[in-house]
């Protein structure tokens, strides 16, 4: 069956606006009477009206979820919501993993060495290692 572009666009928008759970292109494709190839051949995935309608559904879904998370008694949902709305500092504090970028509590010294200083330190290290009999 031959489809006209305006009719296909109208059908896509009806599908999106009629079902708020449709948030992905693939959701549209399984709900329209024309094929996936036809959808992409007509570049319907590139149309701003379709993108905007999908984005509106995504925003409504996110708002609904956040509202339900805010009143939920579930600590997991409350933490998830807090992470979404937290400042960067608050988010970092909530993370379960803390990376310590220090040297046993002391800051690293990032002052560059001259070639001579580096050579001297390497030679001292190698001499100490040779003197201890450590070959590893």
FIMAR-988270 format. One record per residue (C-alpha): x, y, z. Coordinates in steps of 0.25 Angstrom, whole numbers, padded with zeros to 4 digits, always signed. Layout:
BEGIN
XYZ;...
//
This chain:
BEGIN
+0000+0000+0000;+0005+0014-0004;+0006+0024+0007;+0006+0039+0006;+0017+0046+0015;+0007+0055+0022;-0002+0043+0025;+0010+0036+0031;+0014+0048+0039;+0000+0049+0044;-0001+0035+0048;+0012+0035+0056;+0008+0047+0064;-0006+0041+0067;+0002+0029+0072;+0011+0037+0080;+0001+0046+0086;-0009+0035+0089;+0001+0027+0097;+0010+0034+0107;+0019+0022+0109;+0024+0023+0094;+0037+0029+0096;+0046+0023+0085;+0046+0022+0070;+0044+0007+0071;+0032+0009+0079;+0025+0017+0068;+0030+0007+0057;+0022-0005+0064;+0010+0003+0065;+0008+0009+0051;+0003+0001+0039;+0015+0004+0030;+0028-0003+0031;+0041+0000+0038;+0048+0002+0024;+0037+0012+0020;+0038+0020+0033;+0053+0021+0031;+0052+0023+0015;+0043+0035+0017;+0053+0040+0028;+0042+0041+0038;+0052+0039+0050;+0058+0053+0046;+0045+0061+0047;+0045+0071+0058;+0030+0069+0060;+0032+0054+0063;+0045+0057+0072;+0038+0068+0080;+0026+0059+0082;+0035+0048+0087;+0042+0057+0096;+0029+0062+0102;+0026+0048+0106;+0039+0046+0112;+0038+0059+0120;+0024+0055+0125;+0029+0041+0129;+0041+0046+0136;+0032+0056+0144;+0023+0045+0148;+0034+0037+0153;+0040+0048+0161;+0027+0051+0167;+0025+0036+0171;+0039+0035+0176;+0037+0048+0185;+0026+0042+0192;+0031+0028+0192;+0036+0021+0205;+0046+0013+0198;+0060+0018+0202;+0066+0014+0188;+0056+0023+0181;+0058+0034+0190;+0073+0033+0188;+0072+0032+0173;+0063+0045+0173;+0073+0052+0182;+0084+0048+0172;+0077+0054+0161;+0074+0068+0168;+0087+0069+0176;+0098+0078+0174;+0111+0073+0169;+0117+0073+0184;+0105+0066+0189;+0105+0056+0178;+0120+0053+0181;+0117+0050+0196;+0105+0041+0192;+0114+0032+0183;+0118+0019+0189;+0132+0020+0184;+0142+0030+0189;+0155+0032+0182;+0166+0038+0190;+0176+0045+0181;+0186+0047+0191;+0199+0041+0197;+0194+0035+0211;+0187+0048+0214;+0198+0056+0208;+0197+0064+0195;+0206+0059+0184;+0217+0068+0180;+0216+0071+0165;+0228+0080+0164;+0236+0075+0152;+0250+0070+0154;+0262+0074+0145;+0268+0063+0137;+0280+0063+0146;+0271+0062+0158;+0263+0050+0152;+0276+0043+0148;+0282+0045+0162;+0269+0039+0169;+0269+0027+0159;+0284+0024+0162;+0282+0025+0177;+0270+0016+0176;+0278+0006+0167;+0290+0007+0177;+0282+0004+0189;+0275-0008+0182;+0288-0014+0178;+0294-0012+0192;+0282-0019+0198;+0284-0031+0189;+0269-0029+0184;+0268-0034+0169;+0253-0033+0167;
//
